[in-house]
Amino acid sequence: MGRYIDDILQPGEKVLYSTNAHWIFYLGAIAAWIVAAVLLALSRATVTEGIVLLCLSGSGVVALAALYWTFTAWFHRWTTETDVTNLRVVHKTGFIKRRTFEMSLDKIESIDVNQSILGRILNYGDVTILGVGEGRETIKTIASPLAFRNFITAR
């Protein structure tokens, strides 16, 4: 399966910049994997059978949740594309139920970047694009939002 942007490029249109959802989507899964590993280590460190069984079953349940969260984060990142071409901005999410947003560069009035402290440290944030007569679109939690904005504004 190819990228969405490759399927919709117009003649003479070139991709200038591509970004994706930030890896921060994996943070919940990473935390769950750590908890599962700690519970597994605790089951090995204790000798009381009841506590060993409790730690092992807790580790298994948390590992299943971590596996689910890992898959959903990966799937979200895999099915999300955000691109800037020499003519427009294109954002696509979803696999079966697809949602796309496209705006001509000529119709963009302003671009706002919102980053939390952690977002500034890890280089992710939300980008809100305000279009002339086309409304407002917010692209959530993308990697390198300032570089994304710079590729749109530098014409």
N, C-alpha and C positions, 0 to 999 in steps of 0.2 A: 504494500500500500504506500503510495507516494504522498508527498506533502500536499496539503490543500492549496497552498499558494502556487505551486507548480502547475496545478490544473486550471487556475483562473487567470494566469498572467495574460495580459493583452499584448498584441504585437508592439514591440519597441519598449515594453515595460520591463524594468530590471529590479530585482530585490536589492535594496541598499542595506537593510539591517533586519536581523531576525532575533527574537528573544523568546523566552518560554516562561512558564510558571517557575517560580523560584523553588529551590530544594527545601525550603522551610516547610513545605507541605509534608515532608517526611519526619518532622520533629516529633509528632505524637507517636509515630511508629518506632522511632529510635528510642524514645523514653520507655515505651512498652517492652521493647527488646531488652533494655537494660534491667527493668524490673523482673522480667522472666529469668534473666541470667543470675540476678541476685537471689531470687527464690530458689533456683536450681543449686546455687552454691550453698545456700543455707540448708538445703535438704541433705547435702553431703557433709556439712559441718556438725550436724546434730545426730544424736544416737537414739532419741526417743522416737519410737515407731509412729505415734500419732502425729507428731510434728513433721516428721519426714514425709508422711503421706500428705499432710496438709500443704507443705511447701511444694511437693511435686505436682499435686493437682492444681495448686494456684499458679505454678509456673506454666503448666500446660494450658490453662485457660487464658492467661495473659499472653502466652506465645501465639495462641489462635487469634486473639484480638490484634496483636502486633502484625501478624501475617495479613489479616484483613486490611488494617490501616496502611500497611506497606503497599499492598496491591491497589487500593483506591488512590493513594497518592501517586503511584507510578502511572496509573491509568489516566488520572487527571493531567499529569504532565505530558503524557504521550498524546493525548487528544486535544491539547491546547497549542495553538500557534499564534504568534503575534509578529507581524512583519510590517516594514515600511518599504514601499517601492518608490520609484521616482514619480509616481502619479497619485498614490493613495496609501492609507493605513488600513491594514486588514487584520482582524482578530477573529479567530475561530475556536470554539469550544464544543465538546461533545463528539460522540461517535455515531450512534444511531440517531439520537435526537441532537441535531446540529444547530448551533446558534452562531451566526456570523455577524460581524459589524465591519462595514467598510465606509471610509470617508475620504473624499478627494482632498489632497493636500491644499488645494485652493480654497476649500470651504472650511478649513480649520481656523477658528478665531483665537482660541487660547488653549494652553495645555498646563494643567496643574499636576504637580507631583507631590504626593503625601507619603512621608516616611516616618516611622516611629524611630526611637533611638536604636532598637535592635535592627530595624530595617536599614538604618544608615550604616551600622557596623557591618551587617551582612550583605548590604547592597541589594535590597529589594524594596518594593513599595507599590502604591496604587497610583495609576495615571488616569486623570480625568481629562477627556478631550471635549471641548465645547466647539460645536460647529455652527456656522452661520446658517440659520434656518433648518438645521438638521438635528438639533437637540444636543444632549449631553450623554456621553458614554464613559463609564469607568471600567478600566481594566485592572483587576485586583491582583495583587501579590506577584508582580512580574520581576524578573531579574534585571538588574541594571536599568532602572527607570530613567535616570538622568541621561544615559547614553541614548536610550530610546527617544526621549524628548528632543535631544540635540539633533538626531537624524531627521526628525520631523521639521524642526525650526530652521535648520541650516540648509537653505535653498539658494 
